[in-house]
Amino acid sequence: MHVTGRENHAQHPAREPNRDVDRGPAASPGNREVGPGLTGSAGSRGDARGPSDAPAGASPAAAGSALPRPLVDPAWLAARLTTPGLVVLDASVGAHRGAGRRVPGARRFDLDGPLSDRTSPLPHTMPGPAAFTEGLRALGVDDTSTVVVYDTAGIHSSARAWWMLRAMGFDRVAVLDGGLPAWTAAGLPVEQCAPDAAAPVPGDFTARPRPGWFVGAGTVTAALADPAAVVLDARTRGRFAGTEPEPRTGLRGGHMPGAVNLPFGDLLDGTGRLRPAAELRELFAPLAGARAERLLFSCGSGVTACVLALGAEIAGYGGLAVYDGSWSDWGRPSERPVATGTGASGPPPGAGAR
């Protein structure tokens, strides 16, 4: 493994960006609120899921759509699609935005636009609480809504929307397992996207940020030197090793020294759905082990890092955080060190699991 850069991790952490949700420490043994822990029972696919009770004052209809969080399957959503208080959001990004069809009634959660921080030079960074509140209200989301997010790639950017809502204090949100491909494979109806569709009635959603769910380079630097923390990189093995070019210009190749590699695609089965909890634990265990009290996730821009966060929650881990900006931040020309070579990486998924 080759390392460049002169930064001393333990003594000279890089300054973190001044972001509204990037305040406070990541989880410590005595503070598990920074990352979600799981106490729920196993679901139908072996997924560890906790209950999601309706908030006080919620309508009976909203209570009836309580989530088997953090995943729902197409049949669950189809049975509740017309339930009052249910909001479906399409969080597709980039080339995946061009599907031209959607789950009936879905609204666009625009990560390529106003639902990322437009003042940041980095892609897909978390907007502040005021901007996020404005964006979610414009989508018709109330504090008592039940939200299901999906994307047209399967499970890709939908996990980012899920994590953003959780980071802003909203727990009545789940990801549609397998996304639009799983929905259409089940023979369920779709509708054409209508750019001139009437805007929904504004909601009353209010962001309540949870410090430490999104973190910056300084927190990651400290975590890399902390034996109780593990930094997991969701990029492909070639990008992690520095043998494949980065898709964004101007970035160095390689990875953070001390980070481990778990490509987000390894968490998906052959149909684009998330693997069952037992298989996810098999993927995380060799990397996180028994020592990890905190798991921090990175990727190219902070999108697919959230797929790892989703998988880790289902696998039963707590103390989770996402590096906002991820390699788009760390990989810029700077004094931050970069390593090349394979380093530590997760085992390929077992034969027959795909």
C-alpha positions, 0 to 999 in steps of 0.5 A, a space after each residue: 500500500 502506498 500513502 501520500 500526504 503529510 497529515 498526522 491523523 492523531 495530532 492535526 485533524 482537518 477542519 470540518 466544513 461548517 454544516 448545520 448537521 455536522 455538529 457534535 461527536 459521532 456515537 460513543 459507548 455512552 451516546 448511541 443517539 448519533 447512529 440508529 440502533 436496532 431492537 426489532 425482530 426479524 422480518 420476512 426476508 430476515 431483515 432486522 426491523 424495529 417498530 415505527 409507531 405513529 406519533 401522538 396525534 396522528 390520524 388512524 390512517 397514518 397509524 395504519 401505515 406504520 412502517 416495518 422500517 427501514 425497508 418495505 417491499 412493493 406489496 406493502 406499498 401497493 396495499 397502502 398507496 392511497 392511504 391518507 398521510 402516505 407520501 412516496 418520493 422518487 430520489 433518483 439521481 443523474 442518469 437514473 432520473 430519466 426513467 420517464 415513469 414513476 410509482 403512481 403519485 410519487 413526487 421528486 426528491 431532487 438530490 441533483 437540485 434543491 435537496 442538496 446544498 446549492 452553496 457547497 462546491 461539493 455534490 450532494 451535500 446536506 442542506 441546512 435545516 431551513 432549506 430542508 424544511 422548505 424542500 420537504 414542505 414543498 413536497 407535501 410532507 407533514 410531521 405526521 406523514 409516512 414516507 417511502 422513498 425509492 429510486 429507478 436503479 433499485 437501491 442507490 440514491 433512495 438510501 441517501 434520502 432515507 438517511 437525510 430524513 433520519 438525520 433531520 429527526 424524521 423516523 417515519 421513512 422507509 426505502 422501497 426494497 428494489 426500487 422501481 425495478 422491483 415494483 414493475 417486476 411485481 406487475 404493479 402500475 406506473 404512470 408517466 412523469 408529468 412535469 406540469 403536474 400540480 404541486 401538492 398542498 404544502 406540508 408542515 414538516 419541520 427539520 429537527 437535526 440530529 448532530 453527528 449523523 452527517 460528519 466532515 473530514 475532521 471527524 473522519 480523520 479522528 475516526 481513522 485513528 480511533 481503534 473503536 471506529 471503522 471507516 467503510 468506503 462504498 466505492 468499487 474495489 478499483 476506485 478504492 485501490 486507485 486502479 480505476 479513474 474517479 468519475 469526477 475530474 480533479 480528484 486523486 485516486 485511492 482511499 483514506 489510509 486506514 479505511 476499509 472497502 465494502 462496495 455498496 453493490 455487494 449489499 444487493 442481491 441479483 435482483 437489486 434488493 438488499 440482502 437479508 440481515 444474516 448475509 449483511 452481517 456476514 459482510 460487515 463482521 470481518 470489517 467491523 468486528 467486535 471492536 467497532 463502536 462507531 461505523 462511518 461511511 464514505 463513497 464518491 459524494 455521500 450517496 451510496 455511503 447511505 446504502 452501507 448505513 441502511 445495510 448496517 442498520 438492518 444488520 444490527 449496528 449502531 453508532 452510524 454516521 455518513 461522511 458528507 462530501 466523501 471522496 469528492 471532499 477528501 480526494 481533492 488536492 490537499 494535504 490529506 493523505 491518500 493510500 493506494 492498493 487494495 488495503 482492507 476490503 470485505 469478502 466477495 458475497 458468497 456464491 449463490 447469494 447473487 
